[in-house]
Amino acid sequence: MNTLTLTTLARPGSDRLPVRSFALQAAAELRRHLRAPDFAMAAIALPLFFYAIIGISRAAEPVPGGGTVGGYLIVVFSIFGVLSVSLSGIGHTIADERARGDLRLTRVTPMPAAVYIVAKLVFVLVASIAIIVLLGIEGAQRAVGSPLAAAR
């Protein structure tokens, strides 16, 4: 009876984290999503657009208990943006990769599964920070009528 022996592609000192693999895979994820216009429009531009339509016109209205409507709407649309990036950046792309057969190809590469998942999480983190910063810049603009202080 023949047995199949699987060997790992371990190198001496393989107990270290594959930092270079993390960086390369995260950069590939960033490039992949930023080149896709459907992602850029749905996940990044939509919260900015909603705040421009809804938040700017009501930015100066006070809210009972302190604060303004504009400040609360920046928080609401930031959460909306982070959730949309998270769902489309992780869930939707994994489902697409599975449907296309990319996950079968990824399984036969020597890349650890942790690199694959962490690269997606790094992408979500970077995109979420970008959305929050862009919404903060949009809310802090003097041209919108009632600017918010950067500290708020």
C-alpha angles and dihedrals in degrees: 000000000000120000126200114228116202116205125194123232091237119157127198108285092021091149088086121095115261094240094166091053090050091051095046094047092046091051090050091051092050093049092046095053097040090053091054109087093198091060095044092050099041101039106028109024098039098067089046091049093048091050090049091053101038108018104045095055092051099032096115098047111114121234122217108259095031137297132069135271090247092057093050093046091053088056093046094049091044089057090046090052094047092049093048091049091047094050096043095036097052113012101036096043094048089051091049092047090050092050092049093047095245092129091060089054092047091052093061094051120090090242112122116240090238090063090055094051097040091051089056091048091050089052091051090049094050094045092047092052089049092053093048092048093047092049090048091052091047091050094046096053114119091216094069095074103244109039121200120230114251091237091060 
